[in-house]
Amino acid sequence: MIRKLLFIIILMSSTISFAGDCGDINNDSVIDHIDIVYLINYIYRSGFDPLCSPVIICADVDFDGIVNILDIVYLLDYKYKDGPSPICGSTADINGNVYRTVRIGNQVWMAENLKVTHYRNGDRIPMVADSTAWELLNTGAYCNFNNDINNVSIYGRLYNWYAADDSRGIAPAGWHVPTDEEWKQLEIYLGMNQTQADGLFWRGAGVGSKMKVVGTTYWGIKNLDANNESRFSALPGGYRYAWGRFNSIGIYAVFWSTTERHSSSAWYRHLHHYSSGVYRHDILKQAGFSIRCVKD
């Protein structure tokens, strides 16, 4: 069966141009029959590793966390049956951290929380552990939840707004921290209307569910109706109050926008395990939140 499939694929030799490495298994800048053959050999015939990197990102074209026959089927559907485009992708920050990315509507978002410790020009972002020092900041800084480095690999780091908005750029090249309007664009694509998106507090029942990782491995026991339909893959990294105390890892996912509401506050979003909606409000710029970046 595998040999027959290989033969059929080789006969179908047209190519599809594709920018980026998602699905381009042999790293030749196109997605074609060769990528499908390469992937089959890799999975079933102990063939060479995909030439794109990292494999779990560029070959996981259906974005389910594993490279298997479903990715082969996904590429076949995309290439020959007008199926959906590969939804995996990646970008890397100045420190070399690699992030999965996902297209949602006309936007491309990071599907992981930022971990970077330097601005894009190479300047170091100060790490501030002390609560009193954190509260007094009016320049960029980051911390690890509970000052515990072990939280970073899963949940990323927490940043104050000054770091998120710093002109030196906290996002990878070609990316930026979203504005309030860009958050609204995402929310509207996922099901809110404009009035809901412009509103305050909890809005858009069901929209938050489309953004949260499924299950209770990371989220609290309720994780109401989470289905991660968007593949945004929100994780509850908690937050740091403006006065320095940490709170709610496993319960809240809280994200900055770069848009100010007042001179002392900026808009943010949060998701909660008991809610299927998305919360919008402003908060003091000294607060410490996760950051998701969106492509320029």
PyMOL commands that set and color helices and strands:
alter all, ss='L'
color gray80, all
select helices_A, chain A and resi 2-11+33-44+55-58+69-80+131-135+145-147+149-155+161-164+180-189+194-198
alter helices_A, ss='H'
color red, helices_A
select strands_A, chain A and resi 15-17+30-32+90-92+98-104+107-110+142-143+158-159+175-176+201-203+239-240+246-247+252-262+265-272+278-284+294-295
alter strands_A, ss='S'
color yellow, strands_A
deselect
rebuild
show_as cartoon
